Amino acid sequence: MKGYANPELLISVDELARVINEAEGARPHILDLRPAEAYAAGHIPGAVHVDLFGLSLIDTDPAPLKAFMWMIEHLLAARGIDEKTPVIVYDEQSGIRAARAFWFLEYFGHSAVRMLDGGMGAWTRGGFSTTRDAEPAEPSSWTGARVPGALATWRDVRQAVGRQTSVILDTRSDGEYCGTTVRAARGGAVPGAVHIEWTRNLTPEGEFKPASELRKMYEDAGVTPDREVITYCQGGYRAAHSYVALRLLGYPTVRTYVGSWKEWGDRTDLPVEVPNRH
């Protein structure tokens, strides 16, 4: 699919339609990450609604990080997620809501997570049916196995600043990166961060760009697979999207700074630079 190193991380609308129509017995868990009103207006048959938007962590010290992840883990278990059943996540496009859920599930060690490429937009453009019917999910007792290599804390980011084997990837808007849009105690960026806004991962139709385009964009900016990549944004959603893009390309070491700029910018003990946009 589009030349990716890890094409199995995405699923097309055609393949999902086949899975829904042909599955007998156990079906994959389909998670709709859109707002509740969008889900109620019509969703993919069999999808369960879960809205993670706005659930962010602003302190990645061990105790609050552990509590936050416990909450997310139990929320997903309440929607029926277990360790054996494949999970498909979607939102309106190949967007940040689905990417955030994808990242959480990979962090929790789920072995079969896929994002619907193009999301609900591609599904409706393809002429596939939707429904307003909703069955309550059967909760599970699932607890994930943490994958520390998928997550970065403020300490990890501070250690990575200036390290040649690492690159810090800022996925926010131009205004946030340059400090003209301030959404924390301080504006600006993590020193030395490479700026590639997450929207550049997508086509105008809201699907991931082909691998050749993504690879050139990142490698031209110095985000190369031989380096550890740490993504960040404001609260972890846009950062998760670029995490998915780099995972598709087969980058071996990609981490998301889950506290992102809200934590970093609020902590006056951490360094900040205000880049000049030429």
N, C-alpha and C positions, 0 to 999 in steps of 0.2 A: 504494500500500500504506500504509494508516493515515495518509495525508495528509502523508507526508514530502516534503521538498524533493529528497532524493536516495534514492528508494525502491530504486534498483538496487543499493544497498549490502547489502541483505538479499535472501534467497531463501526462499520458503516451502517447507514439506515437500512440498506438492502439486507445486510447480514442479520441485523437485529430483527427485522420483520420475519426472516426465515426462522430464526431461533424461536420467536414467539409462536409462530404458526406450527412449527414442527415439534416443539418440545413436548415430551410426554412425561408426566410425573414431575420430577424436580426441574424447575426453571431457574434461570439466574435471578438474583435480586436486582431489580431495576429501581434506582433511586432518582427521583425528580427533585433537583435542588433549587428549583425556581421559587418565587414567592407563593404563598398559599393561594392567593387569588388567581394566579396563573394556572396553578395545578387544578383548582376547582373549575376553571373555565374549560378545561380539556387537557388530557395527558395521554401518554403512551399506555396502552392496555397493560395492566398488571403492575404499573409503577406505584411505588410507595413514596409519599412526600416526606422530605426532611429538609428543613431550611437551617443551614449553618451560618448564614450571613450575619455578620455583626458579632460573632463569637470569636473574640481575639484575646490574646494573652499579652500583657504589657510588662511582665516580669518573668524572665526565663531563669531565675535562680531555681535550685532543685525543688524546693517545696511547692511553690506556686505552679511550676511546670508539671509536676506530678499530679497535682489536684486538677489542673485544667485538662490534661490528657485523660484522666479518669472520667471526667464529665463527658468528654466527647465520645470516648469508648462506650460508655453506658448508653448514651443517646443513640449510637449506631446499633447497639445490641437491641435496644427497644424497638428499632425498626426492622428487626429480624435478621440482621447480619450475623453470619456464623463463619467458622473457619473453612468450611468445605464448599459452600455454594459460591459460584462466580458472581461478581458484582459489576453492574453497568451503571455508570453515573451520567447524568445529562442536565443541561439547563437550556437557555434559549439558543445558544450557539456552542462552539467549543470554548466555553467561557470560564471565568474565574470561580464561579460557584461550584461547578463540577470539578474543576481542577483542585480546589481546596479539599473536597471530599476524597478525590483520588489520592492526594498527598497524605491525608490522614490515614487512609486505608493502607497505603504502602508503609507508612511509618509504623502502623500496628502489625505489619508483617503479613497482611493478606496476600495470598499468592495468585489471585486471579481477579484483578481489577482492570476495567476498561472504561474509556470515555467514549461516548457517542459523538463521532466527528460531525460537527455542524449542528448538533443538538436538535431541539424542537423545531428550529427553523428548517433544517434539512429534512426532518421527518414530514412536516407539512408540505414542503415543496415537492417531496416525493410522492405525495398523494396517499400516504398511509393513514389509516383510521386512527381516531382518538376517541377517548371515552371520558365521561364524567363520573363513572362508577368508581368507587374506592372501597377496597376491602381492608380492614384493619390488619396491620402486620402482627405476626405472632412473635413476641419477644424471644430472644435467645439468651443463653448464659455466656455468650462469647466474651473472651478477654484476649486481646491481641498480645503478640510477642514484640516488644519494642525493637525498632531498628535504629539504633543511635546514629548510624551513618547518614540517615535522611534528614536529620535535624541539626541546626546550629543554634547555640545560645549567644548571648552578648559576649561571653568570654571567648567563644570560638571565633567570633567575628573580629574581636580586638586582636587576637593572636594572628589572624590572617592578614590584617592590614600591613601592607608593605612586603608580604612574603611572596617571593617570585613563583612559588609552586601553587599559589592560590589566586583566584580572581573573585572579587565581590561584584555581583551583578545587581544593579539598581533597575527595577522594572517599573518605576513610577513615571508620572508625567514629567514633561520638561520643567514645568513650574515648580513642582516639588523638588526635583533634582537640583535645580539652580537656586532654590531658596526663596523664590518669589511667591510661592504658595506654601504657607507654613501651617503644618497640621500637628505640631508638637511644641514643646517649650522652645525649641530651636529649629530653624530651617536649614536646609543644605543637604549634604550627603555624607556617607561614610567615606573617609579619605581614600582616594585612589579608586573608588568604585567606577566600573564601566556602566554607562547608561544605555540600555536598550528597552524602550517601553514595551510592555507585554503585548500590546495591540499589534505590534509588528510581527508577531508569530502567526497571524491569521490572514486569510484572504478576505476580500470584501464580503463574501458570503458567510463568513464566520467559521470557516473550516481551517484546520492547520495547513500552512503552506507546504509544498513539497520539500523533501529533505534537502535537495540541492540548494534551494533558496535559503532555508533556515541555516544550513551549515555555513554558507558563505557569509551571511549576515553576522553570525556569531564569531566565526574565525577571523573575519576582517577586523573585528573589534578587539581581538586578543582573547576571546573566550574560547579556548581550545581544549580538546579532550584530554590532553596530558596534564591539565591543571585541575585542582579541586575548585569547584564552582559553588559559591554560596549566594543564593538569591534572596533579595529582600524587597519590600515595598512599604506600605504603611502598617498593615496588620496581618500580612501573610497570604492574602488571596491572589493578588497579581504575581507575587513571588512563586506561588504554587503553580501558576500557569506556565511560567518559564521553566520551572522544574520539569513539568510534563514535556515541554518542547525538547529540552536537553536529554531527557530520558528516551524520547522517541529517536533522537539522533545517536543514542548509544553511549553518551558520556558516562564514564565509569564512576565518577565521584561527584554527585550533585546533592547539595544540602539546602534546605530552606531555613532562613533565620526567622523563626516563628514569632519572635517579639517585634521584629522589623523596626521601622522608623519611629513608631510611637514609643517604644522602649528606648531606643538609642537616642533619639532627639530629646527625650525628657531627662536623660541622665547627664548631668553637667560634668561628670567625671570622664565621659567618653569623648574622643576627638571628633570634630566636625570640620568639613571644608565646604566652601560655597563656590561651586565651579562657575566659570564664565562660559556662557553659551555663545560661540562665535557663529 
